[in-house]
Amino acid sequence: MSSNTQKGNWGEKLAEDFLVKNDFHILQKNYRSGRFEIDIIAQKDEILIFVEVKYRKSLKFGFPEQAVSKTKMNQLKIAAENYIFETDWNKNIRFDIISIVDIKEKTLEIVHILDAF
């Protein structure tokens, strides 16, 4: 994979497959609200889940989930508020992170961090 966009898309596809295998219903991918984006919006039971996906090919710069800054969390919350308003959702919500490390395309580790923030 050459570009960061391709890597990001690959990571999001891995995360989507992981969620589906674990009985999540994918409602939307790459939801945009202004200049903010939510990678995956899913539902499981009565919970609406906003998922940030972080994919890395090495741990050289730390674990993928460490790249979710306070600024990014705030941006996700703003986008989530808009989605909730647009869809008139009135049940529980949660923010998750799916962290993926794919070292040299040999060792794939997916970590699902529930209620990350």
N, C-alpha and C positions, 0 to 999 in steps of 0.2 A: 504494500500500500504506500502510495507516495504522498498524497496531500493530507493535511489535517482534516479536511472535510470528509475525505474517504474514510479515514480512521474513525472519526466521530460517527459517521453513518454506520460503520461496521460495529462499533461499540453499542450504538443504540439498537441495532438489529439483534445483537446478542442479548441485550437487556430485555427487549421485547419478547424474544423466544423464552427466556428464563421466566418472565412474569406469566406468560401464557401457560407454560408447563406447571406453574404453581397456582393455577386457577384464578388468575387475575383476568379481568375483561379489559382490553385496551379500548379506550374511548377516543383518544386522539394522540397523534404524534406531532411533534414540532409545532405546538400551539404558540401563536404569536399574539402578543398584546403590545402594541406600539413597538418599541425597540427591544422588548423582553421576550424570551422564549422559554417554554417548558418542554423538555425533551419528550416525556411521555405522561399522559394523563390516563389513569386506570381506575378501575373500581373492583373492589372485592367486598362481598357482603354489602353492608350499608355504608362503606367508607370510600370516599373519593380520595385518590392518592395522586399527588403530584411528584413525579420522579425526575431527579437530576441524574444523568448518567455521566460517569467519568471513566475514561478508557486510557490506559497507558501501556506502552510496550516495555517499560522497565520501571524500576523503583528509584532510579537515579535522582529524581526530584521529589521523592516521598510517595506516600500512598495516594492513589487517585482522589479519594474523598477529601484529602487535605487541601485540594484545589478549590473547594467550595467555600468561598470567602463570605464574610458577613454581608458585603455588598451584593454578592450573587444571591444569597438567601433573601435579602430584602427585595431584590428584583423578582425572584420567584414568587414571593408573597404578593407583590403587586399584580403580577400576571394572574396568579391564582384567584385573587379577589375579582378580577375582571371576568374570568371564566365562571366563577360561582354566580356572579351577577347575570351574565349572559344566559346561563342554563337554569337559573333559579334553584340551585342546589341548596337544600336546607338541612342536610344531615352532617355527619362527621366528616372531617377531612384530616389528611396527614401528609407530611413531606418526607419522602424517602430518598436515599441515595443508593444507586447501584454502582459499585466500584469494580472495575474490571482491569485485571493485569494479564497481559498476554505476552509473556517473555519469549522473544524470538519465535513466536507463533508455535510454540511447543507446549508450554505450560499455561493453561487458562485457569484463572481464578476469578470467580464472580462472588462478590460479597454484597448482600442486600441489607442495608442499614435501615431498619424500620424507625419511623418517627425521628428522623435524623435532626430535625430542628423545628 
